Amino acid sequence: MTDQKPLLQVLICSTRPGRKGPSVAAWAVEQAKAHGKFEVELVDLADFNLPILDEAAHPRLGQYEHEHTKRWSASVKRADAFVFVLPEYDFAMPASLLNALQVIYHEWTYKPAGFVSYGGESGALRSAAMTRQVLATFKVVPMVEAVSIHQVAKHVDANGVFIPEEGHPKKAQGMLEELHRWAGALRSLRG
């Protein structure tokens, strides 16, 4: 790998009003910066306002007509690795994330992904599992190491700041270390 640090995008995957994603993602960004081996960028899907699959050409062709898709494509293409900060809706990944994945294609390939999932009792484990399955179709390498936040509402204070449990930072650092290894290994596959 070159001397330049790989770019890690921390993606807020929910666009729902009142979501906890920004609080959790701010903590994930802090963890990534503390890790020190990535350039870190926070990306909020809500900022792209992506309609449901509104491009006429198949995403694998990269012939995007709409400015929102072109902006999204350019953002994802810049990244060398991802951390998906995602909740679980009805035992599944957020529809906003599935749409964001499916509207483009080659921009995702041969990059590693980690997960900071958050929710109620399950900590959005089913959402992360579903997302891993979908990412495999894009040739994204999902990390086994992850952070799962159970009962997230108990971890966000009155000011909207996420307060982690004792084990969360250690899990985050393990995931980030694996992401860094894979980002370097996969770089050559992207040509």
C-alpha positions in Angstrom: 0.0 0.0 0.0 1.2 3.5 -0.7 2.1 6.0 2.1 -1.3 7.5 1.7 -3.9 6.3 4.3 -6.9 4.5 2.8 -10.2 6.3 2.9 -12.7 4.8 5.3 -16.3 6.0 4.9 -18.6 5.6 7.9 -22.1 5.4 6.4 -25.2 6.4 8.3 -27.6 3.9 6.6 -31.0 5.0 8.0 -32.7 8.1 6.6 -35.7 7.9 9.0 -36.4 11.1 11.0 -35.5 10.7 14.7 -32.9 8.0 13.9 -30.1 7.1 16.3 -27.7 6.6 13.4 -26.0 10.0 13.6 -25.1 9.6 17.3 -23.7 6.1 16.8 -21.9 7.1 13.6 -20.2 10.1 15.4 -18.8 7.6 17.9 -17.7 5.2 15.1 -15.9 8.2 13.4 -14.1 8.9 16.7 -13.1 5.3 17.0 -11.7 5.3 13.4 -9.8 8.5 14.0 -8.3 7.0 17.2 -7.3 3.9 15.2 -5.2 6.2 13.1 -4.7 4.1 10.0 -7.4 5.7 7.8 -8.5 9.0 6.5 -12.1 9.1 7.8 -15.2 10.5 6.2 -18.7 10.5 7.6 -21.4 9.9 4.9 -25.1 10.3 5.5 -27.4 8.6 3.0 -30.0 11.2 3.9 -27.8 13.8 2.2 -28.1 12.1 -1.2 -31.9 11.8 -1.2 -31.8 8.8 -3.6 -35.1 7.9 -5.2 -35.9 4.2 -5.6 -34.0 2.8 -8.5 -34.7 5.7 -10.9 -31.9 5.1 -13.4 -32.9 3.6 -16.8 -29.7 1.8 -17.6 -28.5 -1.2 -15.5 -26.1 0.0 -12.7 -23.3 -2.2 -13.9 -23.1 0.0 -17.0 -22.4 3.1 -15.0 -24.5 5.3 -17.4 -26.1 7.4 -14.8 -28.6 10.1 -15.9 -29.4 11.8 -12.6 -27.2 14.1 -10.6 -28.1 12.4 -7.3 -26.8 9.1 -8.6 -23.7 10.7 -10.0 -22.9 12.3 -6.7 -23.6 9.0 -4.8 -21.4 7.1 -7.3 -18.5 9.5 -6.9 -18.8 9.3 -3.1 -18.7 5.5 -3.0 -16.0 5.3 -5.6 -13.6 7.4 -3.5 -13.7 5.0 -0.6 -11.3 2.1 0.1 -13.4 0.7 3.0 -16.7 1.1 4.7 -18.3 0.9 8.1 -22.0 0.5 7.8 -23.8 2.1 10.8 -27.2 0.4 10.5 -30.4 -0.3 12.5 -32.9 -3.1 11.9 -36.3 -2.5 10.6 -38.7 -5.5 10.7 -35.9 -8.0 11.0 -34.2 -6.5 7.9 -31.8 -3.9 6.7 -33.2 -0.4 6.0 -34.7 0.1 2.6 -32.6 3.2 2.2 -29.5 1.1 2.4 -30.7 -1.6 0.0 -31.6 1.1 -2.5 -28.2 2.9 -2.1 -26.4 -0.4 -2.7 -28.5 -1.4 -5.8 -28.5 2.0 -7.6 -24.7 1.6 -8.4 -22.5 -1.4 -8.8 -18.8 -1.3 -9.7 -18.1 1.5 -7.2 -18.6 -1.1 -4.4 -16.4 -4.0 -5.7 -13.3 -5.3 -4.0 -13.6 -3.2 -0.9 -14.0 -4.4 2.7 -16.9 -3.5 5.0 -17.4 -3.5 8.7 -20.6 -3.1 10.7 -21.7 -1.1 13.7 -25.3 -2.3 14.1 -27.7 -0.9 16.7 -31.2 -1.6 17.8 -33.3 -3.2 20.6 -32.7 -6.6 22.0 -31.1 -8.0 18.9 -28.7 -5.2 18.3 -29.6 -5.3 14.6 -27.7 -8.6 14.1 -30.3 -9.7 11.5 -29.9 -6.5 9.6 -26.1 -6.9 9.6 -26.4 -10.5 8.4 -28.8 -9.5 5.6 -26.5 -6.7 4.6 -23.5 -9.1 4.5 -25.4 -11.4 2.1 -26.3 -8.5 -0.3 -22.8 -7.1 -0.2 -21.4 -10.4 -1.3 -23.1 -9.9 -4.7 -21.1 -6.7 -5.1 -17.8 -8.5 -4.3 -17.5 -6.6 -1.1 -15.7 -8.4 1.7 -17.6 -8.2 5.0 -15.6 -8.4 8.2 -16.5 -10.9 10.9 -15.4 -8.5 13.5 -18.2 -6.0 14.3 -19.9 -3.9 17.0 -23.4 -4.7 17.9 -25.2 -2.2 20.2 -28.2 -3.7 22.1 -30.8 -1.4 23.6 -29.4 1.6 21.8 -31.9 4.1 23.4 -30.2 3.4 26.7 -26.9 4.5 25.2 -27.9 7.8 23.8 -28.0 10.7 26.4 -30.3 13.7 26.5 -27.9 15.6 24.2 -27.9 12.9 21.6 -24.4 11.6 22.4 -23.8 7.9 22.2 -22.3 6.4 25.4 -20.6 3.1 24.6 -20.5 0.0 26.8 -17.1 -1.0 28.1 -16.5 -3.6 25.4 -17.6 -1.5 22.4 -14.3 0.4 21.8 -12.2 -2.9 21.8 -14.6 -4.5 19.3 -14.4 -1.3 17.1 -10.6 -1.4 17.1 -10.5 -5.1 16.2 -12.9 -4.4 13.3 -10.9 -1.4 12.1 -7.7 -3.4 12.2 -9.2 -6.1 10.0 -10.7 -3.4 7.7 -7.2 -1.9 7.3 -5.6 -5.3 6.4 -8.3 -6.0 3.8 -8.3 -2.5 2.3 -4.6 -3.0 1.5 -5.0 -6.5 0.2 -8.0 -5.6 -2.0 -6.5 -2.4 -3.5 -4.7 -4.3 -6.3 -7.9 -6.0 -7.4 -9.5 -2.7 -8.2 -6.7 -1.8 -10.7 
